[in-house]
Amino acid sequence: MMSEISAKKTDVSKIVWGRIRKIRSELISSCFGLHDEETFLFSFFDHIHLLLQPTQESPLAFSVWSKDCCIYSTFRDLYYTASPYALHQADLSRPSHGIRILENEDYWICLHRVNTKGLKDIEEARQMGKCFPQPMNIQETFLPIADKEYLKQTFLLLRSSEEDLGSRLDEIPRYKELLLGSLRMSSRLDYPTSQFWPEIPVLNYQEQMMPLLGTFREVLDEVFREMNVSLFENHQPRLGNIFCVVRTIQSNSQRDGRFPYTAGLLLSSQQREMFSEWCKGGCDKTKCRLGLTPNENCLDYFEVPLGEQSRSAADVTFCSGIIDFGREAGDGVWDRVNQEDQLERGRQSVERCVYPNEQQTVSPSQVQAEGPSLYYIPVHVNGIPWIVLFTFTPSPSSEQKEQIRWEHNFTFYRKATQKALSYLRWRAEEAYLSEIVSSAFGQGVSWQLPPSEIQHRVN
């Protein structure tokens, strides 16, 4: 039997209680937006994640259970759910602690801490040719139960009936209707597997995708202006703190042995202009490493798509379909580059010049603090995350810094979901998605295929 976690308002600080009330209000509002049963579960997980906002030491994943069956897991990374890890939802064992999602319904949510360090140690050993060690319990080793503080906050969000909240969430008819409908969908049990479709023609990223995506740059300018929230004021070049990654179908090979698609950064028109101007007199060390003259532009390296032996932290979000926190660029687990590939090395070098770098020391020892971590928001079209927006958030090295980080991430999500993402979805369909799908599945096939059909082919 699963033991239910419970908590009271007095178990958390006033700051955390204020956050719970904020997230609860946003989750209720989302029930009356454009969500349907197919996509509401994404919003449900998003808001829990937005409340907890884990750091890069302890990313989170969620699993949903009915009786002894895991009907959904957000840990859907195609690499780490395959052999030898076998962490896909069909093989998960019911944890000892969880939270009942709805009163009188046998649906439970469990929170897991993702053991990035453990995965990194295993990956390094495998690269050195060592055998995959078999822990006594793979799930307990790599997806242990999350800290009690996270569990308490989640209980208070979903199940609390404190007076200043008005009522429990599951007493709101629209919320209960959407969530129950979403949980009962048979497609929840269809776990994505890594496969490629030999009948699909290969889409050349540079020749076919980039011309399509070029028409999308001005759309990004409008979206970024709408969302702009500056957290890192002093990094150069001043491209802002919002970036976009887009993906396409890649059919004849599987990137990193698992991913049947590729993805690449796409700058807005204004970002490209600013970067080009800055490149004329900056980034000299990077140009030297790339073998470029001082007058050459290294912009093209920045938008090189992921190579066949590389992966990105954005893959976590492309697979799960929900927002993600706590991944570190270049950590070797969620983000790794094939160092033997010149284009890949070039992109990595340019990224070091462009992305924010939080320079900070911690008194009194003057030890360098962690750099910023990545925060991703997916853009769904017909239930599939085709685009990911990301921003950098500072390490919570103090209580004040932690509060700034939380508010930044909350504001970023609100601005993204209130207006920007709806516009981005519409223009994504118009600008390039219809072309991708017709190229992949044949002319005359609409991108509005059932999500389950597309999901099998792009994830």
Secondary structure, 3 states (H helix, E strand, C coil): CCEECCCCHHHCCHHHHHHHHHHHHHHHHHHCCCCCCCCHHHHHHHHHHHHHCCCCCCCEEEEEEECCEEEEECCCCCCCCCCCCCCCHHHCCCCCEEEECCCCCCCEEEEEECCHHHHHHHHHHHHCCCCCCCCCCHHHHHCCECCHHHHHHHHHHHHCCCHHHCCCHHHCHHHHHHHHHHHCCHHHHCCCCCCCCCCCCCCCHHHHHHHHHHCCHHHHHHHHHHHCCCCCCCCCCCCCCCEEEEEEECCCCCECCCECEEEEECCCHHHHHHHHHHHCCCCHHHHHHHCCCCCCCCHHHHCCCCCCCCECCHHHHHHHCCCEEEECCCCCCCCECCCCCHHHHHHHHHHHHHCCCCCCEECCCCEECCCCEEEEEEEEECCEEEEEEEEEECCCCCHHHHHHHHHHHHHHHHHHHHHHHHHHHHHHHHHHHHHHHHHHHCCCCCCCCCHHHHHHHHC
